[in-house]
């Protein structure tokens, strides 16, 4: 089949334009992080012309970044593991088990995706306060260990797995727990990677909920900690951008490491409805 050269060129130009627009904020962030303070308000450039690496050292020392990174790591790992495990269990139940109200319950769970987060913010905060969890890791992790979107991803993927595998295991005497742990999960690496990446990026970049439920500097994650660079008389833009670059690196690395599995999980989860 012949490919139209003009159409191919236009397609690539459109894709390059979209990629450039998407990358532009990141290029501006890196460029600003490397500027001396005296040239901050010069005409903005997307390619660095200054390399003031001391901004990164100064930004690291200006706030308790090791503690911020530790808090973010604990929160992100807890949310990622929780969402992956519990969403996989729920997805398997909705895909394979038969119980009254299964489909209605599944659509109700999907319906929660349409409820804006600010609507649930105050009730969630009151529950956390009543439990005495304010300014603790429980407040940062527990309300986020289940995701309706992740449940949907897992259910769609499990529906694509042939039921004959499970029927053969049932005939051999395996129960549902054994089937789930030894057959289903080993086959679910792509969708687990996709769910884990979504969970990781969501947790690592979360700002509003940690801001609400943490009061002390010792419990703040990295995104809330970036507010240290907003002073009473202005914002230290070079240091803020340097700190933001440091905070962005783990998320970029996580996506690059699991990129192939992430794409496989997203495409395979839509094979069957």
C-alpha positions as CSV (number, residue, x, y, z in Angstrom):
1,X,0.0,0.0,0.0
2,X,1.5,3.4,-1.1
3,X,1.9,6.1,1.5
4,X,1.2,9.7,0.5
5,X,4.5,11.6,1.2
6,X,2.6,14.9,1.8
7,X,0.3,13.3,4.3
8,X,3.2,11.7,6.0
9,X,5.1,15.0,6.3
10,X,2.0,16.8,7.6
11,X,1.4,14.1,10.1
12,X,5.0,14.3,11.4
13,X,4.8,18.1,11.5
14,X,1.6,17.9,13.5
15,X,3.1,15.4,16.0
16,X,6.3,17.4,16.3
17,X,4.3,20.6,17.0
18,X,2.3,18.8,19.7
19,X,5.5,17.3,21.2
20,X,7.1,20.8,21.3
21,X,4.1,22.4,22.9
22,X,4.1,19.6,25.6
23,X,7.8,19.9,26.2
24,X,7.9,23.7,26.3
25,X,7.0,24.2,30.0
26,X,9.7,21.6,31.0
27,X,12.3,23.4,28.8
28,X,11.4,26.7,30.4
29,X,11.6,25.2,33.8
30,X,15.1,23.8,33.2
31,X,16.3,27.0,31.6
32,X,15.1,29.1,34.5
33,X,16.6,26.8,37.0
34,X,20.0,27.4,35.4
35,X,19.8,31.2,35.3
36,X,21.6,33.6,37.6
37,X,19.1,35.6,39.6
38,X,20.3,38.8,37.9
39,X,19.1,37.7,34.4
40,X,15.9,36.1,35.5
41,X,13.6,38.5,33.7
42,X,15.5,38.6,30.4
43,X,13.7,37.5,27.3
44,X,12.7,33.9,28.0
45,X,14.6,31.2,26.1
46,X,13.8,27.5,25.9
47,X,17.5,26.5,25.4
48,X,19.8,27.1,28.4
49,X,22.4,29.8,27.8
50,X,23.5,30.0,31.5
51,X,24.5,27.0,33.6
52,X,24.3,28.2,37.2
53,X,24.5,24.7,38.7
54,X,24.9,26.2,42.2
55,X,21.1,26.9,42.1
56,X,20.5,23.2,42.6
57,X,22.9,23.0,45.5
58,X,21.4,26.1,47.1
59,X,17.8,24.8,46.5
60,X,18.7,21.5,48.1
61,X,20.1,23.3,51.2
62,X,17.3,25.8,51.4
63,X,14.7,23.2,52.6
64,X,14.8,19.8,54.3
65,X,14.6,18.0,51.0
66,X,15.8,14.6,52.3
67,X,12.8,14.5,54.6
68,X,10.5,15.7,51.8
69,X,11.7,13.0,49.5
70,X,11.4,10.3,52.2
71,X,7.8,11.3,52.9
72,X,7.0,11.3,49.2
73,X,8.7,7.9,48.7
74,X,6.8,6.3,51.6
75,X,3.5,7.8,50.5
76,X,4.0,6.9,46.8
77,X,5.1,3.3,47.5
78,X,2.2,2.8,49.9
79,X,-0.4,4.1,47.5
80,X,1.1,2.3,44.5
81,X,1.2,-1.1,46.3
82,X,-2.2,-0.6,47.8
83,X,-3.9,0.5,44.5
84,X,-2.2,-2.3,42.5
85,X,-3.1,-5.1,45.0
86,X,-6.7,-4.0,46.0
87,X,-7.7,-2.9,42.5
88,X,-6.5,-6.2,41.1
89,X,-8.5,-8.1,43.7
90,X,-11.6,-6.0,43.0
91,X,-11.1,-6.3,39.2
92,X,-10.8,-10.0,39.4
93,X,-14.0,-10.2,41.4
94,X,-15.9,-8.1,38.9
95,X,-14.5,-10.1,36.0
96,X,-14.9,-13.6,37.2
97,X,-17.1,-14.0,40.3
98,X,-20.9,-14.1,40.2
99,X,-22.7,-12.4,43.0
100,X,-25.9,-10.4,43.3
101,X,-25.7,-6.8,42.2
102,X,-22.2,-7.2,40.7
103,X,-22.8,-5.1,37.5
104,X,-24.7,-2.4,39.4
105,X,-21.9,-2.2,42.0
106,X,-19.3,-2.0,39.2
107,X,-21.1,0.9,37.5
108,X,-21.5,2.7,40.8
109,X,-17.7,2.4,41.3
110,X,-17.2,3.8,37.8
111,X,-19.6,6.6,38.6
112,X,-17.3,7.8,41.4
113,X,-14.8,8.8,38.7
114,X,-17.3,11.5,37.7
115,X,-17.4,13.1,41.2
116,X,-15.0,16.0,41.5
117,X,-12.4,15.6,44.2
118,X,-13.3,18.9,46.0
119,X,-16.8,17.4,46.6
120,X,-15.3,14.6,48.7
121,X,-12.5,16.6,50.2
122,X,-14.3,17.8,53.3
123,X,-16.0,14.5,54.2
124,X,-12.6,12.7,53.7
125,X,-10.9,15.2,55.9
126,X,-13.5,14.9,58.7
127,X,-13.1,11.1,58.6
128,X,-9.4,11.4,58.9
129,X,-9.7,13.9,61.7
130,X,-12.1,11.7,63.7
131,X,-9.7,8.8,63.3
132,X,-6.9,10.9,64.7
133,X,-4.8,10.4,61.6
134,X,-4.0,14.1,60.8
135,X,-0.3,14.6,60.1
136,X,0.4,10.9,59.8
137,X,1.4,8.5,57.0
138,X,-2.0,6.9,57.4
139,X,-3.7,10.1,56.3
140,X,-1.5,10.3,53.2
141,X,-1.9,6.7,52.1
142,X,-5.0,4.9,53.3
143,X,-7.7,7.1,51.6
144,X,-5.9,6.5,48.2
145,X,-5.2,2.8,48.3
146,X,-8.2,2.0,46.0
147,X,-8.8,3.5,42.6
148,X,-11.9,3.2,40.4
149,X,-9.9,3.6,37.3
150,X,-7.4,0.9,38.3
151,X,-10.3,-1.4,39.0
152,X,-11.7,-0.8,35.6
153,X,-8.2,-1.5,34.0
154,X,-7.8,-4.8,35.8
155,X,-11.4,-5.9,35.1
156,X,-11.0,-5.3,31.4
157,X,-7.7,-7.1,31.3
158,X,-9.0,-10.1,33.3
159,X,-11.9,-10.4,30.9
160,X,-9.4,-11.0,28.1
161,X,-7.8,-14.0,29.8
162,X,-9.3,-17.3,28.7
163,X,-11.5,-18.9,31.3
164,X,-10.3,-22.3,30.3
165,X,-7.1,-21.7,32.4
166,X,-9.1,-21.2,35.5
167,X,-11.5,-24.0,34.8
168,X,-8.6,-26.4,34.4
169,X,-7.2,-25.2,37.7
170,X,-10.5,-25.6,39.4
171,X,-10.7,-29.2,38.2
172,X,-7.3,-29.8,39.7
173,X,-8.5,-28.7,43.0
174,X,-7.3,-25.1,43.2
175,X,-9.4,-22.5,44.9
176,X,-10.0,-18.9,43.7
177,X,-7.2,-17.5,45.9
178,X,-4.6,-19.9,44.4
179,X,-5.9,-19.2,40.9
180,X,-5.6,-15.5,41.5
181,X,-2.1,-15.6,43.0
182,X,-0.5,-18.3,40.8
183,X,-2.3,-17.9,37.4
184,X,-3.9,-14.5,37.0
185,X,-1.3,-12.2,38.6
186,X,1.7,-13.7,36.7
187,X,-0.2,-13.1,33.5
188,X,-1.1,-9.6,34.5
189,X,2.3,-7.9,34.4
190,X,1.4,-5.4,31.7
191,X,-1.7,-4.1,33.4
192,X,0.0,-4.1,36.8
193,X,2.7,-2.0,35.3
194,X,0.2,0.4,33.8
195,X,-1.7,0.7,37.1
196,X,1.5,1.1,39.0
197,X,2.7,4.0,36.8
198,X,-0.6,5.8,37.0
199,X,-0.6,5.4,40.8
200,X,3.0,6.4,41.1
201,X,2.6,9.6,39.0
202,X,-0.6,10.5,40.8
203,X,0.8,10.0,44.3
204,X,4.2,11.6,43.6
205,X,2.6,14.7,42.1
206,X,-0.3,15.0,44.5
207,X,-0.5,18.4,46.3
208,X,-3.9,19.3,47.6
209,X,-4.6,16.3,49.8
210,X,-1.2,16.2,51.5
211,X,-1.5,20.0,52.0
212,X,-4.8,19.5,53.8
213,X,-3.9,16.6,56.1
214,X,-0.3,17.5,57.1
215,X,0.6,20.4,59.4
216,X,4.3,19.9,60.2
217,X,7.3,20.2,58.0
218,X,8.4,16.7,59.0
219,X,5.3,15.1,57.3
220,X,5.2,17.2,54.1
221,X,5.9,15.5,50.8
222,X,8.0,17.1,48.1
223,X,5.2,18.8,46.2
224,X,4.0,20.6,49.3
225,X,7.6,21.3,50.4
226,X,8.2,23.3,47.2
227,X,6.1,26.1,48.8
228,X,9.2,26.8,50.9
229,X,10.5,28.9,48.0
230,X,7.6,31.3,48.1
231,X,8.6,34.0,50.5
232,X,6.7,36.9,52.0
233,X,8.1,39.4,49.6
234,X,8.3,37.3,46.4
235,X,9.1,34.0,44.9
236,X,12.7,32.7,44.4
237,X,12.1,31.5,40.9
238,X,15.5,30.1,40.1
239,X,15.6,28.0,43.3
240,X,11.9,27.0,42.9
241,X,12.6,25.8,39.3
242,X,15.7,24.0,40.4
243,X,13.8,22.3,43.2
244,X,11.0,21.4,40.8
245,X,13.4,19.8,38.4
246,X,14.7,17.6,41.3
247,X,11.1,16.7,42.2
248,X,10.3,15.8,38.6
249,X,13.2,13.4,38.0
250,X,11.8,10.4,39.9
251,X,8.5,10.6,38.0
252,X,10.3,10.8,34.7
253,X,12.6,7.9,35.5
254,X,9.7,5.7,36.7
255,X,7.8,6.2,33.4
256,X,10.9,5.6,31.3
257,X,11.7,2.3,33.1
258,X,8.1,1.0,32.8
259,X,7.2,2.7,29.5
260,X,6.9,-0.5,27.4
261,X,4.8,-2.4,30.0
262,X,2.7,0.7,30.5
263,X,1.8,0.8,26.8
264,X,1.1,-2.9,26.7
265,X,-1.2,-2.6,29.7
266,X,-3.2,0.2,28.3
267,X,-3.7,-1.4,24.9
268,X,-4.5,-4.9,26.3
269,X,-7.0,-3.6,28.8
270,X,-9.3,-2.5,26.1
271,X,-9.5,-5.8,24.1
272,X,-12.8,-6.9,25.7
273,X,-15.7,-5.0,27.3
